């Protein structure tokens, strides 16, 4: 390392020196300077916005900024904001429900702070344009805009954050926290908690784990090629079953779009810290293999080891929403073909008992999972709605209920979730689920070839609908004083069905 040139610049008001080893700024901030607010959601694609920092006061994506390009310049991360500014922004995001898992929030706050400095009187349209540089899986954008509007007035006086966390856990599927610190990205993500001197392990192009002293070194040794794109259009790999149907539906492969990629770390001969810490993917990464890999490699090397999927690894290896194709009669009976997925039959039968479910095989190495939110049964609810021309109350077993309407004026959802516990969190999760339902129908798909191989390995390929293209979402909450239960799953299905009916979407994505 002594022969490596040194780069000097300023970070959060302090002069620093780091080796010029070819790292991007995000890697330098996280690996050498222990700045963990900038998150790695797609490095080095520069497409999710989670690593946004200020460079000489201008918002920039750190994962595509070579560290040597910031020589002599001033970098500000969210850690570098004053205590007052952190409290102001974090308070606004917490008070409005604009942060759930908190993974994408720090980058969004940094961008909005940069916008405020440049244009204090920015409009909602300005905010929407600024958010086009970001992805958020959880919130549906609307609460983020509300946080901007309330950044100087938002308060949580008297709010029961323990009750808020209970509601968040019901909706998110795993233990959650609700606080200003979570909104500031301090929710305890596994990779943020790794020791500063931990080795880093990444997958090579041949599927072997390669270990280096830094993320940059490990990726270089592994020969990672990032950001591969294609012009291939999404397709519908499953054929509609034969029959005289009132309505049909075909869907594509879809990635659940967890912004926090799989990450874990371990000390020698100790259990690994899993990727399931606060939020991040609604518990969807329960089958991740990185925990076991971290434990094995830490023991082999006698040091702490961080094990990280890249975004491309996540797209190639993560479980996908299975494509379906179905036909239904006007009475709600019919047939739904679904790419073989264990456990999906029961979920579909519970909400669409008139549909016979048949598993089909398609050429692919992609994995499917019934643990993905609403996999299969959301599509079944939509197919029945298309066939009957009616929107009915959606109430999965053990869940609350939701009724949705979608028209040119926006999306309206009525929900019953038992005891509300915390209206801010409940409303936030329902808005997020409504956005997911709308986005699933209108935009989300992956480009997969006839052999079942994903051809676009960029995060933009997910097709998540952006803030500027998301209709206004209104949530009307009924407190029936019963036991508190999950309701955002029902919202997801109800809005998907209402959207499909509104635009007559018999092939998804429709947009």
N, C-alpha and C positions, 0 to 999 in steps of 0.2 A: 504493500500500500504506500510505502514511502516514495515510490517513483511516480505515483499518480498525482497529476496536477491538482491544485486546490482552487475551489471557487468560493469567493466571498460575496455575501449579499446580506440583506437585512430581513429578518423574520420576526414579526410581532414586536418591532422596536428594538431587537437585539441583533448585533452583528454576529454572523455565523460563518464558519468555514466547513466545507464538505468536500469529499473527494470528487473529482471530475471523472467518474467511472462510466459515464454514459446513461445514468439513470434519468428518468423523467422527474419532474418536480414533485409529483405525488409520491413516488418511491422515496425520494430524498426526504420529504417532510415526514413520512411515516417511519421509514427504516433508520434514518440517521438523526432526526430531530424530535422524534416522539410526538409529533403533531397528529393526533388521531381523529380530529373533527372532520378532516377531508377524507371521505370514504371512497373505497375502490369498488365501484359497481360495474365497470366495463373496461378498465385499463388494458391497453392504451387506445381504446376506440374513440374516446372523447365524445360520447353520445348520450350519457345518462345525466350528466351535470352534478353528480354526487361529490365530486372532488373540486368544486369551484372555490377559488380563492381570489383575493384582490392582488393584482400586480400593478404597482404604482397607482392604486385606487381603482383599477378597471377589473371587472369580473373576468376571470379566465379559467379555463379547464386545465387543471394541473397535470392530468395524465398524458396529455399530448404536448406539454411544454417541456422541452429539454432543459435540464437544470442549468446547463452552461449558458442558456439564453437569458437567465435572470441575474447574471453576474452584475453586481453593483446596483441592483434594483431593490425595491421594497416590496415584501410579501406580507400580506395580512391574512391570517386564517381566523376562523371563528374564535379560537382560543385567544387571539390578540385583540378582540373587541373588549372594550371597557366593561367592568362589572355591571354598570348601569345599562349599557347597550345590550349585553347578553340577557339581562333580566327583562328589558323591554321587549326584545324580539322573542325570547323564549316564553315570556308570559303571554304574549299575543297568540303565539301558536298553541300553547297549552289551553288557554281560555276559550279558543274557538274550535278546538279539535282538529287543528291543521297539521298535527303530527300524531301518528299512531306508533309505528315501530321506531321512528326517528332516524332511519338510515339516510334518507334523502334530504332530510330537513336542513342540516347544516349548510349544504351547498346552496339550497334555495334561499336561506336567510342571508348568506353572503351576497348572493346575486341581488336580492331585494334591497339590501343595505347599499350596494353600489348604485342601484337605480335611484334610491332615495337621495343619495349624495349628488347625483348628476341631475335629477329631475324631481325635486321635492313635491311638485304638484302632479305627479304621474297619475294617469287615469287607470281604470280597470283594464282598458284595452292595452295600455302600456305594460301593465303587469302580466297580462296574458302573453304578450309578445316575449317578455323576458322569460316566462316559464317555458317557452318553446324549446329552450336549451336543456330542459330537465325532463326526467321521467319520475313519476310517483305512482306506485301501485296501489297505495292504500286509500288516499283521501278523496280522490275524485276532483281535485283542484279547487272546488268552490270554497272550502274552508280556508285554503291558503290565501285566496283573494280576500276573504273576510279578515284574516289575520293582518294583512296589509292595511285594510281600512281601519282596523281597531288597534294598530300598533302603539298608539299613544293613549288609548283609553281602556284597553282590556284589563279586567281584574278578575280574580278568582276568590274574592273574599267570601268566606263561609262555605266554600265548596268542599265536599267530602271526597278527597282524592282516593281514599281506600275504596269507597263505593265505585268511583270511576274506574279503578283498576279491576274491580270485580266485573263490571260491565265489559271492559276491554278484554278480559280473559274469556268471558262467554263468547264474545264475537270473534276473537282472534284464535281461539283454539289452544292456546298455551299461556303460561303465566306472563302477565303484562304488568307494566308500571305506567303510571300517568303522573307526569311532573314536568317542571321547566327543564330539568336536566335531561330528560328523555328528548324533549323538543330540541335541545342543543346537541343531540347526538351522543349523549353519555349514557345510553341505555344498557351498556355492558356487552356489546357485540364481541363475539369470541376473538376475532383478530385484533380488536382494540386492546384487549387485556393481555396479549402475549408479551413476554419479557422482551426488552429492547434488544438483547443479544441473541435472540432465538434464530436458529437456522430457518431457512425457507425452503419448502418442498413444493414443486409444481410438476404437472404431468408433461412428459415429452410427447412429441408427435407420434411416437410408437406406443404410448400408453404406459411408460415406465416413470416412476417418481424420481426426479432429479433434485438434489439438495445443494443449496448454495448459501453463502453468507448474507445475501440480500435478494430481494425479489428480482431485481434487474439481473444479477449474476445467475440466479437459478433459471430464469427465462432464457437468457443467452445460452447457457449450457444445454438447455432442453430443446433449443432450436424452435422456439415458439414462433409461429407466424400468425399475426393478429389481424383482425378486421377484414376477413375475406367476405366478399360480396358477390351477388349474382343478380342477373336480370330475370331469373326464373320466377314466374308467377305462381302464387299459391294454387293448389289443385284440390280436388275432392276425391280422395282415394277410394271411397266406398260407394258402390252403386246403390241406387234406390231400389228397394225390393219390388218385384213385379206386383201389379195390382191396379185396380181402378180406385185411385185415392182422391179424396177431397183436397188434400194438401200433401206436399212432400217437403223434405228438408235434407240438405247435405251440408256438412261442415268440413273444415280443414284441420290439419294438425295445428295445435296452439300451444305456445309455451306459457306457463303460469306467470312468468315475468317477475320472479323474485329478484329484487335489486341487490339484496345482500347475497352474493354468491357463497357457496359452501366454503366454510373455513373452520378450522379447529387447531388447537395447539396442545402440546403435552410436555411435561417434564419426564425424565427417565423413570420408568417403573411406577408411574402415577396415572390415574385416570385422566383422560383428555377433557379439556373444556370444549363443549359441543357448540355447534352452530345455532342452537336453539335458544340462545339468550334473548332478552326482551324482544318480542315481536319478530319482525323480519320474516315474511313468508307465511304468516298465519299457521305456523306449525307444519308447513308443507314439506320441510326437508327432513322429516323423521327417518327416512331411509338412507340418509347420506352415509357414505363409506369413509369420509375424511377423518372421523373420530378414531376409528381403528388404525388407520394409516398413521396418524399423528402419534399414537401410543407406540406403534412398532418402530417408527423411525427415531423417536426420542430415545428409546432403549438401545437401538443399534448405534446411535451416534454419541450417546452419553451426554446429550445437551437438549435443551428445549428446542422443539421443532414446530414451526407453523406450517400447516398444510392448506394450500389454497387452490381452489378451482379458479381458472380464468373465466371470463364471460363465455368464451367459446367452448370451454370444457362444460360449462353449465348447459349451454344450448345443445351440445352433442350428447351429453350423458344424463342430464336431468330428465325426470319423468315428464311426459307430455299429456295434454288433454287429448283423449282419444277421439278421432274423427268418427262421425256417425252419419248414417243415411237412413231415412225412414219414410214411411207413408202412413197416413191415417185417414179414416172415414169421418164423416160429419158427427158421428156419435162418440168419437174419441178412441175407437178401437183401431188397431193397425199393427204394423211391424216396424221395429227399430233395429237396424243393423249397427253394431258397434265393434270397433277393433278390439279384439279380445283383451278384456281387463277384469281380473278377478275382483269380485265383490260389488260390481256395478249393477247387477241385476236387481238386488234387493232395493237399492236406492231408487231405481227407476220405477219399480213396481209400487213403491210407497206413494208416489206422486202422480203416476200415470198408469193405473192398473189395467187399462184397456190395451196397452201396447205389449205385444209379445217381443221379447228381447232375444236376438240371435247374435252370437259372437262370430266375427269373421276374421280371417287372417289376411294380412296384406304384406307385401315385401317391405321389410323395414328392420332396422336394428334399434329403433327408438322404443323406449319403455313407456308404458302407460301406467296410470295409477288412479284408483278410485278415491284416494286421499286428497286429490286436487279438488279445490272448492267447487262443489256442484257438478263434478264430472259426470256426464251422461244424463243425469236427471234434469238438469236445467234445459238441455236441448229437448228432452222429452216433453216437458211442460210447454215449451214454445211450439213444438210440433202439434200438440193437441190444440193449442190456442189457434194456430193457423188453420187447422181442419174444422174446428167448430165455429170459428169466428167470434169466440167469446173469451173474455179475460175473467178467470175465476180466482178466488182467494187461494194463495199458495201457503201451505202449512206442512212442511216436512215433519216426520216423526220427531218428537222431543223438542220442537222448535216453536217459535212464535209464528205469527201470520203476517202476510204482506199482500196488498192489493196495489196495482200500479196502472197508471194511464200515461201514454206517451202521445203527444201531439206537437204541432208546430210551435206551440207556446212553451214546451219544455216537458219535464218528467215530474209527475206527482206520485208519491208513494204513501199509502196509509199503512201503519205498522202497529202490531200488538206484540210486545216483548215481555209481558208480565211486568213486574216491578221495574220501573225505569232505571233506578239506581243513580244514574248520572245522565242527564239529558244531553250534555255536550258530547260525551263519548258515544252515546247511542246514536245521536244524529250524525256524527262524523262517520261511524262505521256504516250506517245506512246510506249516506251519500256516496261513500266509497264503493259499496256493493252495487248501488244503482249505476255508478259509472262503469263498473266492471261488466254488468249486464248489457249496458248500451254498447260498450266498447267491444265485447265479444261478438255481438251481431254485426256491428258496423265496420270494424277495422282489424281485428286480431286474427293472424294466421302466420304460418311459417312456410317458406318456400322449400318444399321437399320433393326430390325427384322421384321417378318411377321405381327406383330401387329402395326408396325409403330413406334416403340420405339427405340431411338438412344441407341446403346449398348456401344459405345466407346466414353467416355466423356473427352478425352484428346485432347489437341490442335494438337498433331501430327496426329490425325485421319483425319485432313483436307486434307492431301495429297498434299499440295502445293509443287511444284517442287523446289528443292534446287538449289543453285548457281552452284554447280559443274555439275548439270544435265541439265542446261539451255543452249540451243544453243546460239551462237552469234546472236544478233539482230541488224539489220541495218535499220535505219529510213531515208527515202529520202523525204524531205519536199518540196512541191510545194507551193510557195507563189502566190496565184491568186489575191491578193489585194482586195478581197471581204470582207464582214463583218466577223469578227472573230467568229467562231462557234466551238462547241465541235467536236472532231474527234476521241478521244480515244475509244469511244463506237464502232465506225466503225472499228477501228483497232482490238479490241477485237474479233469482229465477223469474220473479214477477216482472222485473224491468226488461229482462231479455225477451220474455214472451210478448210484453206490450210493445217493445221496439220492433220485433219481428212482424207483429200484426200491423203496426202503423205503416211500415214501409214495404210490407209484403215480401219479407226477406226469406225466400225459400232456399237460398244458397248463401252461406256465410264464409267470409265477410261480405257484407252487402255494399259497403261504402266504396 
